[in-house]
Amino acid sequence: MRGAGSSAGKPIALNYRHAFHAGNFADLVKHAALLRLLDALGPGPLTVIDTHAGRGLYDLAGPEARKSGEAEAGIVRLMAHRDAPAVFGPLVRAVSALNAGGAVRRYPGSPWLIAEHLPPTGRYLACELRKEEHDALRSALRGRANVETLCADGYAAAVQRCPPKGRVLLLIDPPFEKADDYDRVIEALEGARARNPQVQALVWLPLKDLETFDAFLRDLEDVVDAPMRVAEARVRPLADPMKMNGCALVLMNGPDLSADLAAICGWVAEELGEEGAARVYALASASDP
């Protein structure tokens, strides 16, 4: 497998601490889609493995969030909007409940949202490699039934802890601080599918430059033999690879959520972007002619 972005050398890594970015436009895309997917999967036994869980809850009144201002341009605007698509409803309600209906001071990360919406017979494994972040994550999820936190490499855990049978959902949301993150995403998907061919996955990626993203998708098509759908939300043209100009989701083996993903990405691109654009499309798999 060639390295993602190899035609232009190593992809540019992001300097990423999520406390600066919690509640930004990319979180709105990821979390609205995640909640819609969990709802579509319905009740019944389900194992969710989160490879890069973070701390679970974020203080939007903290110095990091105040310095970036990204939450003000993201979740705060969504909460104040009265005509956002209905698919944002579960996220809006989750944030409202967490803040007792008042000003938005706390924002739920994926672990909080998953734990709140996990089926009674479900299990959730939240992986976080950084000890400080894992300590905060463990504290945020303490007392939750069928929830386990693991201070370990989430890519490896996605393969090692993937049940060989039953329904499994992988959430792969790396910080993309390392140049090999793109390759490791594909390796984790390939390894998990080798253990359980029915595994489903939701992968989040930044959109910086088109060449890096397209190279990743080509590598994914070469390796993964499963139905895949891509949703892009571009908040500005992909002209400066040093900026996160948008984000994308890849849904593997999942239900067809095209209309909902289009509504999510379209609203974010139009309402929160400058010259923004959105699209949702199917991706060929390794077995396609």
Secondary structure by P-SEA (a helix, b strand, c coil): ccccccccccccccccccccccccaaaaaaaaaaaaaaaaacccbbbbbbccccccccccccaaaaaaccccccaaaaaacccccccaaaaaaaaaaaaccccccccccaaaaaaaaccccbbbbbbbccaaaaaaaaaaacccccbbbbcccaaaaaacccccccbbbbbbbccccccaaaaaaaaaaaaaaaacccccbbbbbbbccaaaaaaaaaaaaaccccbbbbbbbbccccccccccccbbbbbcccccaaaaaaaaaaaaaacccccbbbbbbbbbccccc
